[in-house]
């Protein structure tokens, strides 16, 4: 046990540090290993193990994704010393570190040099592919295509050839050259029919047609592929893709039919819950409410604890609310809540439940449900949404202190549209109390900090104008209303701003 070594002998101390470093390194505890390798190279600069420890230190930093430090020590150990000039793995990691720290050109130079140094290395084809990937990531798609193409001539036996075909297709796609992209994807499918990238290539082909507004050609291609590859392990995904295309184009009747084919043909597919869910969504768009209810219930009954299951609960609740069947909606939520364990999902469902109570003017139950969410303090999105809704209820009751506390808590903990909403209501609360300086200060924060969220930005401008009007500061009031008209021309908000300007 190295930790028990307390000798003052210099050689023993050195070997102890070295041993600790490698022990942690072999345990993949790279942070602790780096500490001891660092200690070794700082204390024993002239030791024969110095360069070795620099190299292992580079590996440690690579393992902890500290790529700038990794490349620094790789360079010292590999380039500025000849001791490890034949270590191909370390040179390859050095190149990757350079790329990941953002020095792409230097990384490409090292990768080209790597292939000259180590033509027979197991990483040689990887290095050529990585050059293409670096160019692709830099938006240099022509250079990427050239780099990927070199794999076929330089490494004709490489396992990366299917990926190279796919990546060439992606490069052409990003260049907007869809025919050549399709050609590359098809070449992959033809030459490597058993590759794991075949589905991605099929998906790429249909997407090339879709972005050219050639939906029929996309569907025809997928149909043709399925007819030839009915037993492909991803055939259900292709079938699902057909449903997606029809749904996205607004052809909901055919979407239902295609999703239904998946359910009937692929009884063990993990996409069955998603298919029923989108059949439900399509049925809503077709105003086939009873069918939609049936599809959503199918997902809820058999796949509740999935994303589609939870979303089906929300969709079914929304149907009941539109029917003003609030009692059935609440029954649904109360039936589901004990069956889910994710606290954030529980908060979301309780929040939707509270909204149903509010819409049905059942304020006491809404108040109780919102308080249940807030009391849990789980920090979820719906925790903060509940604080806002509760704050609004308190504002209606003139419980200003409570509403300010709730709105302020949201503002203190978020920086998004939820914060913008809370900041607006904070200003509104002060306005209700005739505390105009505080209202103006709060509303100005919305204008200055949250201009990207138009609803709350615009409402704040209108209320700022009203606040200045109460101060009889017509110039500033007019400025606020005119600011609204810069964003809104002919809608109801514009009419309100114009009316207020005329009243001035």
C-alpha positions as CSV (number, residue, x, y, z in Angstrom):
1,X,0.0,0.0,0.0
2,X,1.8,3.1,-1.3
3,X,0.0,5.4,1.2
4,X,1.7,3.6,4.1
5,X,5.2,4.5,2.7
6,X,6.8,7.2,4.9
7,X,10.5,6.7,4.3
8,X,12.7,9.7,3.7
9,X,14.8,7.7,1.2
10,X,14.7,9.7,-2.1
11,X,14.6,6.6,-4.3
12,X,11.8,5.1,-2.4
13,X,9.8,8.3,-2.5
14,X,10.3,8.6,-6.2
15,X,9.2,5.0,-6.8
16,X,6.2,5.5,-4.5
17,X,5.0,8.6,-6.5
18,X,5.6,6.6,-9.7
19,X,3.7,3.6,-8.4
20,X,0.8,5.7,-7.1
21,X,0.5,7.4,-10.5
22,X,0.3,4.1,-12.4
23,X,-2.0,2.6,-9.8
24,X,-4.6,5.3,-10.3
25,X,-3.9,5.3,-14.1
26,X,-4.7,1.6,-14.3
27,X,-7.8,2.2,-12.2
28,X,-8.8,4.9,-14.8
29,X,-8.9,7.5,-12.1
30,X,-7.2,9.9,-14.4
31,X,-7.6,13.0,-12.2
32,X,-5.6,11.4,-9.3
33,X,-3.1,9.8,-11.7
34,X,-2.5,13.2,-13.3
35,X,-1.7,14.7,-9.8
36,X,1.1,12.1,-9.2
37,X,2.5,12.2,-12.7
38,X,2.6,15.9,-12.4
39,X,4.4,15.6,-9.1
40,X,6.9,13.2,-10.6
41,X,7.9,15.4,-13.6
42,X,8.1,18.4,-11.3
43,X,10.5,16.7,-8.9
44,X,12.5,14.4,-11.2
45,X,13.3,16.3,-14.4
46,X,16.4,14.3,-15.1
47,X,15.0,10.9,-14.5
48,X,14.8,8.3,-17.3
49,X,11.1,7.9,-16.7
50,X,10.5,11.7,-17.2
51,X,9.3,11.5,-20.8
52,X,7.2,8.4,-20.0
53,X,5.4,10.3,-17.2
54,X,4.8,13.2,-19.5
55,X,3.2,10.9,-22.0
56,X,1.0,9.2,-19.3
57,X,0.1,12.7,-18.0
58,X,-1.1,13.6,-21.6
59,X,-3.1,10.4,-21.5
60,X,-4.7,11.4,-18.2
61,X,-5.7,14.8,-19.6
62,X,-7.0,13.2,-22.7
63,X,-9.1,10.9,-20.5
64,X,-10.5,13.8,-18.6
65,X,-11.2,15.8,-21.8
66,X,-8.7,18.5,-20.9
67,X,-7.5,18.5,-24.5
68,X,-5.4,21.6,-24.5
69,X,-3.3,20.2,-21.6
70,X,-3.3,16.8,-23.3
71,X,-1.9,18.2,-26.6
72,X,0.7,20.2,-24.7
73,X,2.1,17.1,-23.0
74,X,1.7,14.9,-26.1
75,X,3.8,17.4,-28.0
76,X,6.5,17.4,-25.3
77,X,6.6,13.6,-25.1
78,X,6.2,12.7,-28.8
79,X,7.6,15.6,-30.9
80,X,10.3,17.1,-28.6
81,X,11.6,13.7,-27.6
82,X,12.5,10.7,-29.7
83,X,11.8,8.2,-27.0
84,X,8.2,7.4,-28.1
85,X,8.5,8.2,-31.8
86,X,6.9,4.8,-32.7
87,X,3.9,5.1,-30.4
88,X,1.1,5.3,-33.0
89,X,-1.7,5.3,-30.5
90,X,-0.3,8.3,-28.7
91,X,0.3,10.2,-31.9
92,X,-3.3,9.6,-32.9
93,X,-4.6,10.8,-29.5
94,X,-2.3,13.9,-30.0
95,X,-4.1,14.7,-33.3
96,X,-7.5,14.2,-31.7
97,X,-6.5,16.5,-28.8
98,X,-5.5,19.2,-31.3
99,X,-8.8,18.9,-33.1
100,X,-10.9,18.9,-29.9
101,X,-9.2,21.9,-28.5
102,X,-9.9,23.8,-31.8
103,X,-6.6,23.8,-33.6
104,X,-8.0,22.0,-36.7
105,X,-5.3,22.9,-39.2
106,X,-2.5,21.6,-36.9
107,X,-4.5,18.4,-36.3
108,X,-4.8,17.8,-40.0
109,X,-1.1,18.3,-40.4
110,X,-0.4,15.8,-37.6
111,X,-2.9,13.3,-39.2
112,X,-1.2,13.5,-42.6
113,X,2.2,13.1,-41.0
114,X,0.8,10.1,-39.0
115,X,0.0,8.2,-42.2
116,X,3.5,8.8,-43.5
117,X,5.0,7.6,-40.2
118,X,2.7,4.7,-39.6
119,X,1.4,3.4,-42.9
120,X,0.6,0.0,-41.4
121,X,-1.0,1.3,-38.2
122,X,-4.4,0.2,-37.1
123,X,-5.2,3.9,-36.8
124,X,-4.1,4.9,-40.3
125,X,-7.6,4.7,-41.9
126,X,-9.1,6.3,-38.8
127,X,-6.7,9.2,-39.3
128,X,-7.7,9.7,-42.9
129,X,-11.4,9.6,-42.0
130,X,-10.8,12.1,-39.2
131,X,-9.3,14.6,-41.7
132,X,-12.6,14.4,-43.6
133,X,-14.6,14.8,-40.4
134,X,-12.6,17.8,-39.3
135,X,-13.2,19.4,-42.7
136,X,-16.9,18.5,-42.4
137,X,-17.2,20.0,-39.0
138,X,-15.6,23.2,-40.3
139,X,-18.1,23.5,-43.1
140,X,-15.5,22.7,-45.8
141,X,-17.7,20.1,-47.5
142,X,-15.7,19.8,-50.8
143,X,-12.5,19.2,-48.8
144,X,-14.3,16.7,-46.7
145,X,-15.5,14.8,-49.8
146,X,-11.9,14.7,-51.1
147,X,-10.6,13.4,-47.7
148,X,-13.3,10.7,-47.4
149,X,-12.7,9.6,-51.0
150,X,-9.0,9.0,-50.3
151,X,-10.0,6.2,-47.9
152,X,-11.1,4.0,-50.9
153,X,-7.8,4.3,-52.7
154,X,-5.5,4.3,-49.7
155,X,-7.3,1.8,-47.5
156,X,-9.5,-0.4,-49.7
157,X,-9.9,-3.0,-46.9
158,X,-10.9,-0.5,-44.2
159,X,-14.0,-1.2,-42.1
160,X,-14.7,2.6,-42.4
161,X,-15.6,2.4,-46.1
162,X,-19.4,2.3,-45.4
163,X,-19.1,5.2,-43.1
164,X,-17.1,7.1,-45.7
165,X,-19.8,6.6,-48.3
166,X,-22.4,7.8,-45.8
167,X,-20.3,10.8,-44.9
168,X,-19.7,11.7,-48.5
169,X,-23.5,11.7,-48.9
170,X,-23.9,14.0,-46.0
171,X,-21.3,16.3,-47.4
172,X,-23.1,16.5,-50.7
173,X,-26.4,17.0,-48.8
174,X,-25.0,20.0,-46.9
175,X,-23.6,21.4,-50.1
176,X,-27.2,21.2,-51.6
177,X,-26.1,18.7,-54.2
178,X,-29.0,16.3,-53.6
179,X,-28.5,14.0,-56.7
180,X,-24.9,13.3,-55.7
181,X,-25.9,12.8,-52.1
182,X,-28.5,10.2,-53.2
183,X,-25.9,8.6,-55.4
184,X,-23.5,8.2,-52.5
185,X,-26.1,6.9,-50.1
186,X,-27.2,4.3,-52.8
187,X,-23.6,3.2,-53.3
188,X,-23.4,2.4,-49.6
189,X,-26.6,0.4,-49.7
190,X,-25.5,-1.5,-52.9
191,X,-21.9,-2.3,-51.8
192,X,-22.4,-2.8,-48.1
193,X,-26.0,-4.1,-47.7
194,X,-25.3,-5.5,-44.2
195,X,-23.7,-2.3,-42.9
196,X,-25.2,-0.7,-39.8
197,X,-25.3,2.6,-41.8
198,X,-27.8,1.3,-44.4
199,X,-30.8,2.7,-42.5
200,X,-29.1,6.0,-42.2
201,X,-28.5,6.0,-45.9
202,X,-32.1,5.1,-46.7
203,X,-33.2,7.9,-44.3
204,X,-30.7,10.3,-46.1
205,X,-32.2,9.4,-49.5
206,X,-35.8,10.0,-48.5
207,X,-34.8,13.3,-46.8
208,X,-33.0,14.4,-50.0
209,X,-36.4,14.0,-51.8
210,X,-38.3,15.7,-49.0
211,X,-36.2,18.9,-49.0
212,X,-36.7,19.1,-52.7
213,X,-40.5,18.9,-52.1
214,X,-40.6,15.5,-53.8
215,X,-42.7,13.7,-51.3
216,X,-44.1,11.1,-53.8
217,X,-40.6,10.1,-54.8
218,X,-39.6,9.7,-51.2
219,X,-42.6,7.4,-50.5
220,X,-41.9,5.5,-53.7
221,X,-38.3,5.0,-52.8
222,X,-39.2,3.7,-49.3
223,X,-41.9,1.4,-50.7
224,X,-39.3,0.0,-53.2
225,X,-36.8,-0.6,-50.5
226,X,-39.3,-2.3,-48.2
227,X,-40.5,-4.6,-51.1
228,X,-36.9,-5.8,-51.6
229,X,-35.9,-5.8,-47.9
230,X,-39.1,-6.9,-46.1
231,X,-37.1,-8.7,-43.4
232,X,-34.5,-6.0,-42.7
233,X,-34.1,-5.5,-39.0
234,X,-35.0,-1.8,-39.4
235,X,-38.0,-2.4,-41.7
236,X,-40.3,-1.1,-39.0
237,X,-38.3,2.2,-38.9
238,X,-38.8,2.6,-42.7
239,X,-42.5,2.0,-42.3
240,X,-42.6,4.5,-39.4
241,X,-40.8,7.0,-41.6
242,X,-43.6,6.8,-44.2
243,X,-46.1,7.7,-41.5
244,X,-43.9,10.7,-40.5
245,X,-43.8,11.9,-44.1
246,X,-47.5,11.9,-44.5
247,X,-48.1,13.5,-41.1
248,X,-45.6,16.3,-41.8
249,X,-47.2,17.0,-45.1
250,X,-50.7,17.2,-43.6
251,X,-52.0,14.0,-45.2
252,X,-53.4,12.6,-41.9
253,X,-55.6,9.9,-43.4
254,X,-52.6,8.3,-45.1
255,X,-50.5,8.8,-42.0
256,X,-53.0,6.8,-39.9
257,X,-52.9,4.1,-42.6
258,X,-49.1,3.8,-42.6
259,X,-48.7,3.8,-38.9
260,X,-51.4,1.2,-38.8
261,X,-49.4,-1.0,-41.2
262,X,-46.5,-0.9,-38.7
263,X,-48.7,-2.0,-35.9
264,X,-50.1,-4.9,-38.0
265,X,-46.9,-6.0,-39.7
266,X,-44.3,-5.6,-37.0
267,X,-45.9,-6.9,-33.8
268,X,-42.7,-6.9,-31.8
269,X,-41.6,-3.4,-32.9
270,X,-40.6,-0.9,-30.2
271,X,-42.2,1.7,-32.4
272,X,-45.7,0.4,-31.8
273,X,-46.5,2.9,-28.9
274,X,-45.2,5.8,-31.1
275,X,-47.3,4.6,-34.0
276,X,-50.5,4.5,-31.9
277,X,-49.6,8.0,-30.5
278,X,-49.2,9.5,-34.0
279,X,-52.4,7.7,-35.1
280,X,-54.1,9.6,-32.3
281,X,-52.5,12.9,-33.3
282,X,-53.5,12.3,-36.9
283,X,-57.1,11.5,-35.8
284,X,-57.3,14.7,-33.9
285,X,-56.4,16.6,-37.1
286,X,-59.1,14.7,-38.9
287,X,-61.6,15.5,-36.2
288,X,-62.0,11.8,-35.5
289,X,-62.1,12.3,-31.7
290,X,-63.4,8.9,-30.8
291,X,-60.6,7.2,-32.8
292,X,-58.0,9.5,-31.2
293,X,-59.3,8.6,-27.7
294,X,-59.0,4.9,-28.6
295,X,-55.4,5.3,-29.8
296,X,-54.2,7.3,-26.9
297,X,-55.9,4.9,-24.4
298,X,-54.0,2.0,-26.2
299,X,-50.7,3.7,-25.5
300,X,-51.6,4.6,-21.9
301,X,-52.8,1.1,-21.1
302,X,-49.7,-0.6,-22.5
303,X,-46.8,1.9,-22.4
304,X,-47.6,4.4,-19.8
305,X,-44.0,4.8,-18.5
306,X,-42.7,5.9,-21.9
307,X,-42.5,9.4,-23.5
308,X,-45.4,8.4,-25.8
309,X,-47.4,7.1,-22.8
310,X,-47.1,10.3,-20.9
311,X,-47.8,12.5,-23.9
312,X,-50.8,10.4,-24.6
313,X,-52.2,11.2,-21.2
314,X,-51.7,14.9,-22.0
315,X,-53.4,14.6,-25.4
316,X,-56.3,12.7,-23.9
317,X,-56.7,15.2,-21.2
318,X,-56.7,18.0,-23.8
319,X,-59.5,16.3,-25.7
320,X,-61.6,16.1,-22.6
321,X,-61.0,19.7,-21.8
322,X,-62.0,20.8,-25.3
323,X,-65.2,18.9,-24.7
324,X,-65.5,20.7,-21.4
325,X,-65.6,17.3,-19.8
326,X,-63.6,18.6,-16.8
327,X,-64.7,15.8,-14.5
328,X,-63.4,13.1,-16.8
329,X,-60.2,15.0,-17.4
330,X,-59.5,15.3,-13.6
331,X,-60.4,11.6,-13.2
332,X,-57.8,10.7,-15.8
333,X,-55.1,12.6,-14.1
334,X,-56.0,11.2,-10.7
335,X,-56.0,7.7,-12.2
336,X,-52.5,8.2,-13.7
337,X,-50.7,10.1,-11.0
338,X,-50.2,7.1,-8.6
339,X,-48.8,5.0,-11.5
340,X,-45.9,7.3,-12.4
341,X,-42.7,7.7,-10.3
342,X,-40.8,10.6,-12.0
343,X,-41.3,13.6,-9.7
344,X,-41.0,16.1,-12.5
345,X,-43.6,14.2,-14.5
346,X,-45.8,14.3,-11.4
347,X,-45.4,18.1,-11.2
348,X,-46.2,18.5,-14.9
349,X,-49.4,16.4,-14.6
350,X,-50.5,18.2,-11.4
351,X,-49.9,21.6,-13.2
352,X,-52.1,20.5,-16.1
353,X,-54.7,19.3,-13.5
354,X,-54.6,22.8,-11.9
355,X,-55.1,24.5,-15.2
356,X,-58.2,22.3,-15.7
357,X,-59.5,23.5,-12.4
358,X,-58.8,27.1,-13.3
359,X,-60.6,26.8,-16.6
360,X,-63.6,25.3,-14.8
361,X,-63.4,28.1,-12.3
362,X,-62.7,25.6,-9.5
363,X,-60.2,28.0,-7.8
364,X,-60.0,26.3,-4.4
365,X,-58.9,22.9,-5.9
366,X,-56.6,24.8,-8.3
367,X,-55.0,26.6,-5.4
368,X,-54.5,23.3,-3.5
369,X,-53.0,21.5,-6.4
370,X,-50.6,24.3,-7.2
371,X,-49.5,24.5,-3.6
372,X,-48.8,20.7,-3.7
373,X,-46.4,21.3,-6.6
374,X,-44.7,24.3,-5.0
375,X,-44.3,22.6,-1.6
376,X,-42.2,19.8,-3.2
377,X,-39.7,22.3,-4.5
378,X,-38.3,19.9,-7.1
379,X,-36.9,22.8,-9.2
380,X,-38.5,21.5,-12.4
381,X,-40.0,23.7,-15.1
382,X,-43.5,23.1,-13.9
383,X,-42.5,23.9,-10.3
384,X,-41.7,27.5,-11.5
385,X,-44.8,27.5,-13.8
386,X,-46.8,26.6,-10.7
387,X,-45.3,29.4,-8.8
388,X,-46.4,31.9,-11.5
389,X,-50.0,30.5,-11.6
390,X,-50.1,30.5,-7.8
391,X,-48.8,34.1,-7.8
392,X,-51.5,35.1,-10.3
393,X,-54.2,33.6,-8.0
394,X,-52.7,35.5,-5.1
395,X,-52.7,38.7,-7.1
396,X,-56.4,38.3,-7.9
397,X,-56.9,37.9,-4.1
398,X,-54.9,41.0,-3.5
399,X,-52.3,38.9,-1.5
400,X,-49.6,41.1,-2.9
401,X,-46.8,40.0,-0.5
402,X,-47.3,36.3,-1.4
403,X,-47.5,37.0,-5.2
404,X,-44.3,39.1,-5.1
405,X,-42.5,36.3,-3.2
406,X,-43.5,33.7,-5.8
407,X,-42.7,35.8,-8.8
408,X,-39.4,36.9,-7.4
409,X,-38.4,33.3,-6.7
410,X,-38.9,32.5,-10.4
411,X,-36.9,35.5,-11.5
412,X,-34.1,34.6,-9.2
413,X,-33.8,31.1,-10.6
414,X,-34.5,31.3,-14.3
415,X,-33.4,33.3,-17.3
416,X,-35.9,32.2,-19.9
417,X,-39.4,33.0,-21.0
418,X,-40.7,31.8,-17.7
419,X,-38.5,34.4,-16.0
420,X,-39.8,37.1,-18.4
421,X,-43.4,36.2,-17.5
422,X,-42.7,36.3,-13.8
423,X,-40.9,39.6,-14.1
424,X,-43.9,41.1,-16.0
425,X,-46.3,39.9,-13.2
426,X,-43.9,41.4,-10.7
427,X,-44.4,44.7,-12.4
428,X,-48.1,44.1,-12.6
429,X,-48.3,43.4,-8.9
430,X,-46.7,46.7,-8.1
431,X,-48.9,48.5,-10.6
432,X,-52.0,47.0,-8.9
433,X,-50.8,48.5,-5.6
434,X,-50.2,52.0,-7.2
435,X,-46.5,51.5,-6.5
436,X,-45.5,53.1,-9.8
437,X,-41.8,53.6,-9.4
438,X,-41.4,49.9,-8.4
439,X,-43.7,48.9,-11.3
440,X,-41.6,50.9,-13.8
441,X,-38.4,49.4,-12.5
442,X,-39.7,45.9,-12.7
443,X,-41.2,46.3,-16.2
444,X,-38.1,48.0,-17.6
445,X,-36.2,44.8,-16.7
446,X,-38.5,42.8,-19.0
447,X,-37.9,45.3,-21.8
448,X,-34.1,45.3,-21.2
449,X,-33.5,41.7,-20.4
450,X,-36.2,39.7,-22.2
451,X,-36.9,41.5,-25.5
452,X,-36.6,38.1,-27.2
453,X,-39.9,37.0,-25.6
454,X,-42.4,39.2,-27.5
455,X,-45.5,38.4,-25.5
456,X,-44.0,39.6,-22.2
457,X,-41.9,42.3,-23.8
458,X,-45.0,43.8,-25.5
459,X,-47.2,43.5,-22.4
460,X,-44.5,45.2,-20.3
461,X,-44.3,48.1,-22.8
462,X,-48.1,48.6,-22.6
463,X,-48.1,48.5,-18.8
464,X,-45.1,50.8,-18.7
465,X,-47.0,53.3,-20.9
466,X,-50.0,53.0,-18.5
467,X,-47.6,53.6,-15.5
468,X,-46.1,56.7,-17.1
469,X,-49.7,57.9,-18.0
470,X,-50.6,57.7,-14.3
471,X,-47.5,59.9,-13.6
472,X,-48.8,62.2,-16.3
473,X,-45.5,61.6,-18.1
474,X,-47.0,61.6,-21.6
475,X,-43.7,61.7,-23.5
476,X,-42.4,58.5,-22.0
477,X,-45.9,56.9,-22.2
478,X,-46.0,57.7,-25.9
479,X,-42.5,56.3,-26.4
480,X,-43.7,52.9,-24.9
481,X,-46.8,52.7,-27.0
482,X,-44.8,53.6,-30.2
483,X,-42.2,50.8,-29.3
484,X,-45.1,48.4,-29.4
485,X,-46.1,49.6,-32.9
486,X,-42.5,48.9,-34.1
487,X,-43.2,45.2,-33.6
488,X,-47.0,45.0,-34.2
489,X,-48.7,46.6,-37.1
490,X,-52.2,45.3,-37.7
491,X,-53.1,43.0,-34.8
492,X,-55.1,43.5,-31.6
493,X,-52.0,44.6,-29.7
494,X,-51.3,47.3,-32.3
495,X,-54.9,48.5,-32.0
496,X,-54.6,48.7,-28.2
497,X,-51.3,50.7,-28.5
498,X,-52.9,53.1,-31.1
499,X,-55.9,53.6,-28.9
500,X,-53.8,54.4,-25.9
501,X,-51.7,56.9,-28.0
502,X,-54.9,58.6,-29.1
503,X,-56.1,58.9,-25.6
504,X,-52.9,60.7,-24.7
